[in-house]
Amino acid sequence: MFRTRLLSGIVLVLAALALIMTGGDVLLAATLVISWIGMFELYRILGVEKTVCGLLGYLAAAVYYADLRFGFLTDGMMFVLGFLILLMFLYVFTYPKYRTEQMLGVFFGVFYVAVMLSYVYQTRMLPAGAYIVWLIFLCSWGCDTCAYCVGVLIGKHKMAPLLSPKKSIEGAVGGVAGAALLTAGYAALFREAMEIGTKEILLLAVISAVGALVSMVGDLTASAIKRNYEVKDYGKLIPGHGGILDRFDSVIVTAPLVYFLASGLFAR
């Protein structure tokens, strides 16, 4: 199992490297496809993955990504309210085909997966985004790795025993500190390319520390959904890891945070 997990993890990292370094429309399209797969995994546990309701969710994600590329919506609320109203129409005129929680789950899935994950692409498109975008992974996957190592070594106090019995408070502290240190080292290495000084390096480390905290919430949120529906993994797409949501659960929530905090820092 460890070998399978390691090999698939290496392939995943290499794929991320290739897509993010390429950027542009390639990254946009890839992020949409990954979002669709994640939404499918979420909709599957709700029982709507192949229904008209689910298809409306996939279509909404496509419209959102098309707007990112072409900018045809003058106000983001047009998308939110338009999608909500369409779901309400479907709910009413197909009643009682869908349960209320299924409709809410479809609406939630578009924003939880597609919209939040889109900030990987949006961060990549920022000035110096080719460097900043890696903070998303340093404070999610980096935190996860550091937290695991520290937790195995000295973890004693359970952080959320009902959701994830193996996670410890010591591991969480190690994950936050590890993400900050990894980011500080990364920023120092590329400080000339990013045109930043010591102050910005420290601020980026703080951003990653905050992102690491948020990444744990994302991880536990995905776990809570699985517990509610009594499923072990969201899928089997990534051997040893599970589905897209099993691997990107922390990335989903750190991407928007890194985008807004880093864009504010580099806008100065």
Order of alpha helices (4+ residues) and beta strands (2+ residues): alpha-alpha-alpha-alpha-alpha-alpha-alpha-alpha-alpha-beta-beta-alpha-alpha-alpha-alpha
